Each structure stands twice: as C-alpha cells, then as structure tokens.
Amino acid sequence: MTTPEWLKPGIYGALLGAAFVGIVGFSWGGWMTGGGAEEMANKMVQEEVIAALVPFCLDMSRADNERMVKLATIREASSFKRRDAVMETGWATMPGSEGPNRELAQACIEGLELDAS
C-alpha cells in the first residue's frame, strides 16, 4: 500500500506533536504516573497520621510523673539528638507498637515548645 505524498508530513507532525505534548505535560503540566501519584498519596497519609498522633504524644508528656526531669534531659540534648531523647522517654511510642516512631518524636518536639520557656 502506498500513501499519498501529502499525507506523510501530517503523520510526522502528529507523531512529533504527541511526543511534544507528552513531554511538556509530564515536565510542566503536572501530569504524573500512577506510581508517582501513589507515592505522593502515601506521603500525605503519613504526614496526616503523624499530625493526628501529636496530641496523644503531648498528653502522654503531660501525664508523666517524671515530666520535668525528662524535659530537662531533652532540653540539654543537642538539637539533632532531641528526637532520640524524646524517643527514650516513651512519649513517641503508641500503644500496640513495638517501638517509638521517629517522625512522631520530631513532631512532638515542636509541640512541646522546648525553647519557649
């Protein structure tokens, strides 16, 4: 089968146009693959769960009988060791979990307002 000579530029233009639209769409248009969307959704869910658990962490710190001693220990720790200090207090360990959550400990530090007083 032979194609008319005038049809070839149209076919080439359509193919190049489709490639251009795809490149622009994924680069600047905000398009994403299913895997990228799933990754973004998982990150958003993780952030929301941590945000929902921060009040629990703060309540645990308020109810702790050794609160002042533990807060002093956390304040004395260097800024990059504070998360580990909060994890050692047990305030970042949720019931039923095996150990403390690092992201929750970091969020709890911000909620404790250690540098405010």
N, C-alpha and C positions, 0 to 999 in steps of 0.2 A: 504494500500500500504506500502510495506516495502522498505526502502532504503538500498542499499548495505553498508556494514560496512566501506568501504574505502572512501565513499562519505561524511560522517559526518565530518571528520577533515577539508576537503576542504570548506564545508559550514560554519563551525565555523570560519575558517581562513578568509574567505571572509567577514563575518559579523564584526569580530574584526578589520580587515584591513580597512573596510569602516568607522567604528567608529573612528579609529586612524587618518585616512586621514581627516575626518571632523573636529576633534578636533585640529589637527595641522594646518589645513587650516584656521580656524577661529581665532586661537590663534596667530600664527606666519606668516601665509601665506598671510595675508592682505585681506582675504575674509571678506565680511560683508553682513548683511541682507539688505533688501530694505529699512527698516526704518532707519538703520544707515546711508545708503547712502543718503537718503533724508535729514536727519538731517545735515550731512556734507555739502550737496549742499546748504541748506538754510543758514548755517553759512557763507559759501563762498560768497553767493549772498549779504548778509547783509554787509559783510566787503567791498565788491566792491562798493556797493551803497554809503556807508559812504565815501569811498575814492573818489568817483566821486563828492560828495557834499562838500568836504573840500574847494575847490577853491571858491565855492559860499559863504561859511561862511567867508573866508578871504576877499573876495571882499566886503561883507557887512560891515566888520570891517573897511576896508579902506575908504569906502564911508560915514561912520558915522561921523557926525559933532562933537560928543562928544567922539571921539575915545580915545584921550589921558586920559581923566578922567576915562573912563571905563577900559582902560588898566592898569591905576594906581590902580584901585579897584581890578582888577584881580590879579595883582602882589602882592598886600597887603594881599590877601586871602591866607590862608594856602594851602599847596599843595593838600590836599584832599577836599578843598572847592572851588578850582578854577573852577571845572566843573560847579558847581552851579552858580558861578559868571558869567561865560560865558553864561549860560542859561538865566540868568536875563538880560543880555544885549540885547537879542533878535537875536543875530547873529546865533544861532543854531536852529532857527525856520524857517522852509521852508514855502514858500507861499502855502497856501491851507491846511496847517497842523494846528491842534488845539493847539499844544504846542511845546516846544523845544525838540530836540532829544538828549538824554544823550550821546550816542555813538558819534554823530557828535560834540557835545560840547567838548568831550575828544580829538577827532582828531583835532579839531580846535585849542585847546590849544597848541598842538605840532606844528601846522603850524604857530602860532603867534610868536613862539620863544621868549617867555617872559623872559627867563633868559639870552638871548644873549646880551642884552644891559645893 
